[in-house]
Amino acid sequence: MFSRDNPKDNFLCPSIALCKAMKKKSTLFLLPCAAVCIFLSAPNPVFGQSVQSIDSLQQIQEVVVQGYLSRQPLLQTPASIGIVNNEQLNQRAAHSLVPALNLIPGVRMEERSPGSYRLSIRGSLLRSPFGVRNVKVYMDEFPLTDAGGNTYLNLLDANAIERIEILKGPDGSLFGANSGGVVMLDLKGQKKDSNEISLGLDGGSYGLFHENATLKISSGKSQFSFNQAYQRSDGYRQNTAMQRHYLQAAERWSYINNSSVKLLAFYSDLQYKTPGGLTQAQYDADPQQARPAAGPNPGAVEQQAGIYNKTFFAGITNELHLPGNLRYVASVFGTNTDFENPFITNYEIRNEKNLGVRTYMG
């Protein structure tokens, strides 16, 4: 069927090659051969080919980041950025950010005991003060990290967050020196123009109970949202119970040229107990026990070791849109924190007040 003398014959239809091999010059015989070739080469459902080719490609929504102070496509951003959207947050536990943040490569978050968080980006979680080390956290346009470097991430309720954006590595220096990464939190009720009332309940083992309620009202150029949440848990070990009351209110008012003024306020009353570490022998004897007394130091239960944090946060920001796709943002914010930490070797009481101003153009 294939000719070595003429290589072009190798690409002929088998039916035509057969006709040439038979050396028939009859036109009546060549016509059926040509018909067979056309039949084989044309799309035919009998041979697994569809008569009409259907385009299966679907246009997906473009991922946009705002970590560089201006909105731009993710693929055009020269940085390592991770995004956790609202759908991913809803698919994970509604009472904790740990499962959602651990989806991002290079990000590690742990909950040692209920309410006690550790967060690190491209780093180690060992000896991280108050759970967050070398990382800055922002809520909308306001920094949650205070002037002393403390980030009380466990004050927030997970259900009040709609989207998380993370800048990893040196690109975090855009938000200040000595920053190994930045976490930006978008709060619910700030993006969509809709009215909504929702209530959520979930629970689990060791006395876990979480309740949250959300109210969103949109009227003309104004969007208002209110979030309330309560969470408690007993924990696995002794002296690990936690309890948190959370209230959050946000208002966004738009005026000329899509410019807007936003107000944010939240109050969080958090308390959780810390069981302390165990030696290998103590763990083998009873893994659920808290740190026992040693020498002159009392145990965690006797000392009632824990964290008691009552924080009020408020801020206002103005976003002014200028010609040439530029915008100017100015924010004023402040916090008041009543912090108490009875520990085995000391008893710490702090009353922290922070006031800040942030402005940029992008």
N, C-alpha and C positions, 0 to 999 in steps of 0.2 A: 504493500500500500504506500510505502514511502520510497522516493527515488533518491539514490545517492548521486546521480549525475546532475540533477537539478534540485538544489536545496529548497527552492521555492515550493516544490511539491510537498514538502513536509508540513506546510501550513495550510494545505487544501483540506476541504471537507472530505471525510472518509468516503462519502458517496461519489464525489467527483473523482477522487483517486481510483476508486474501483472502476468507474467508467473508463478512465484513461488506461487502466491496466487491461481492460477488455478490448481497447482500441476500437470501439464502436463509433462510427461517424454518423450514425443515424440521429437526426434531430428529434425524432419521436422518442428515443431512449434518453437523450440528455435532458429533456424537459422534466420528466419525473424526478431525475437526480437533483436538479436545481430546486424543485419544490420541496424535496426532503431537506436540503440545506437551509432553506428559508424557514422551514418549520422548526428545525433544531435550534437555529440561532435566535428566533423570535421568543419573547417572554411567553411562557406557557405554564399555567397552573398545574398541568399534569406532571411536569418535570420539576416541581417545587419552586417555580418562578411566578411571581405575581404579575398580573397584567398591568397594574398601576403601582408605581413605587411611591410609598408613603414616607414622608420625611418625619422621622421620630425625634428629631432634635427639638428641645424645648428651651426657650429663653428664660434663664433664671434671674432672680433679682440680684443686682450688683451689691456687693458688700462694701459699705462705706465706713471709714474710720475717721475719728475726729481727734486723735491724740496729738496731731501736729497743729492744733489750734485752728485748723480749718478742715472742712469736710473734703475728703478725697478718696478715690477708689483704693481698696486694699492692695490690688496688684501693682499699683503705681507708687506705693509707699515704701521708701527704702529703709525698712525697719522690720524687726521681728515682733509682730503684733498678734495677740490671741483675742478672740471674741467669743463670748458666751451670750447667745441671744435669748429671747424670752421663751421660745419653745424648749430649748435645752434646760432652762431653769425650771420650767413646769414639769418636765419629765423626771427631774430628780426630786430629792426630799424637799418638801416645802418648808421645813423648819431649820435647814442648815445649808450653808454655801459650800461646804466641803466637797460633796460629789461633783458639783458643777465646776468649781475652780480646778479640780484635779483633772479635768478633761484637757487642759492646756498643757502642751509639752513645756518643760522647764519650770512649771509652777507646782509647788508642793504645799498643801494645806492639811493640817491635822487638828483634831479635837481631842486633847488629852483626857479631859473630863468634861461633862456637859457645861458649855459656856466658856471653856478655856481654849482659845484658838491659837494656832501657830501658822504663820504664812511666810513663805520664802519664794523668791524668784531667782533661779540659777544660783542658789546658795544652800547653806546648811541651816537646819532648824535647831541645831544645838545651841543652847544658851541664848536664845532669842528673847530679849526683854519684852515682857507683856505680849508675847506672841508674834509680833511683827518686827522684822529686822531689815533695815536698809531698804524699805519699801514705803512709798508715799501713796496715800489713798485719797481720792477726790470723790465727792458727791456732787454730781452735776458740775457747777462752776466753783464749788466751795471745797477747800481742803478739810478732810477729816483728821489728818495728821496735824497735831497741834505744834506750837512753837517749841516745845521741849522734845519733840520727836516721838511722842507717844501716839499710837493709833489704836483707839478702842473700837476695833472692828466688831467685837461681839456685842456692842450696844444695839446694832441694827437688826431689824427683823428681815429674814431672807425674802419674805413675800412682798416687801415694799420695794424690791429692786427689780427692774425690768430688763436691764442689759448690763453686761460687764465687758470692759475693754482693757487689755493689759499690754503695756509696753515693756518689753524685756531687754535687759542689758543696758549698754551705754546710752541708748536713746532716751532713757528716763531722765538724763541730765537736762533735758529741755524744761523740766519742772523744778530744777534746782540741782546744786552740786551734791556729790556723794550719794547719789540715788541709784540703786541697782535695778530698779523697776518702778512702774507706776500702775496703779489700779484705778480705773475710772468707772464709777457707778452711775448709771442712769436710773432715776427713780420713776416709779409708776405714776401715771397721770400727767406727764409733762409733754408727751409726744402726740397723742391721739385726741382728736376733737370728738368726744362721744360722752354719753351719759351712761353710768354703770353703777350697779350696786352688787357686791359679791360678798360671800361669806365662806370661809374655809375652816375645816376641822380635820385634824389628823392626830394620830397617836401611835404608840409603840410600846416596846418592852421597857421594864424598869421605870414605870410611871411616867413615860413621855406623853405629854399633852400639849397641843399647839392649836391655837384659835386665832383667826385673823379676819378682819372686815375691811372692805374698801368702798369708798364712795367717790365717784367722779362726776362732776357737773360741768358741762360746756354750754356757755351762753354767749353767742356772738364772738367777741374778741377775747373772752375770758375763759380760762380753764382752771377749775379748782379740784383738788383731790385731798382726801383724808384717809389715813390708814391707822388702824388700831390692831394691836396684836398682844397676845399673852401666851407665854410658854413656860413650862415647868418640866423637870425630870429629876428622878432619884439617883440615877447612875448605877454602875455596877459595883463600885467599891464603897466602903464607908466614907462618910464626909465628902460626898460628891454631888449633893443635891444642888439644883439651880432653879432660878425663877427670874422672869423678866416681864416687865410691863413696858409697852412701846406705843407712843402716839406720834404721828407725823402729819403735818399739814403743808400743802404747797399751792401756790397761786401763780398763774402766768397770764399776763395781760399784754396783748399786742396792740401797738399803735402804728404810726405811719411807716410805710416802706418795710413792712414785716419786722420792724424792730419790736422789742418786747422788754418788759420788766418782770422779774421772777422773784418770788419770796419763798423761803423754805424755813421751817421750824420743826424740831422734833424734841421729844423728851423721852428719856429711857431710864428706867429704874432696874438695874441689874444686880443680882447677887448670886454668887456661886461659891461652893466650898472646894478647897484644894486638898486632896488626900495625902500628897507627898510621895516621895520615892521609897522603895523597899530594897533591902538587900536580897541576895539570892536565897539565903536561908529563910528570911521572913516571907518571901514570895512562895517558896515551897511549902511553908507551914500553912499559910492562908493567903491566897492571891487577892482576896477581897478586902483585907484589912487596910486601914490607913496607917501612916507612919507612926510607929509606937514611940513612947518616951525613951530617951537615951541620955543618961547622965543627968545633968541639971536641966536639960531642955524637956519641956512637956511634949506630949504627942499631939498629932493634928486634931484629934477629937477633943482633947482637953483644952487646947488653945482655941478651938473653933476657927481654924485657919480658913481663910477665904477672901473673896473680893466683894466689896460693896461699892457700887458706882452709880451715882445719880448725876446725869448730865443733861443740860439744856443747851440746845444749839439753835441759832437763828442767823439768817443771812438774807441779803437782798442784792440782786445783780441786774444791771442794765445792759442789754445787747443792742447796739446801734449799727444798722446796716448802712454802709457808705457806698458811693459809686465805685465801679470797678471790682465788684464782688468782694469788697473788703468789709470787715466788721470790727467794731471796737467794743470790748467787753470790760466793764468795771464792776467789781464786787466788794461788798463790805460784810463782814461776818464776825461773830463772837460766840464763845462758849463759856459755860460755867460748870465745873465738875467738882462734885463732892465725893472724894475718893477715900476709902478706908480699907486697910489690908492687915488684919491680924495674922501674924506668922509665928513660926516656932521660936525664932531667935529675936524678933522685934515686932513692934506694933506701929504701923505707918498710917498717918492721917494727913491728907493733903486737901487743900481748897484751891483749885486751879481756875484762873480766869485768863482767857485768851481773846485778843481782838486783832483782826487782820484786815488788810486791803490787798486786793489782787486786780491787776489790770493788764491787758494785752491787746494787740491788734493783729488780725490774721485774715 
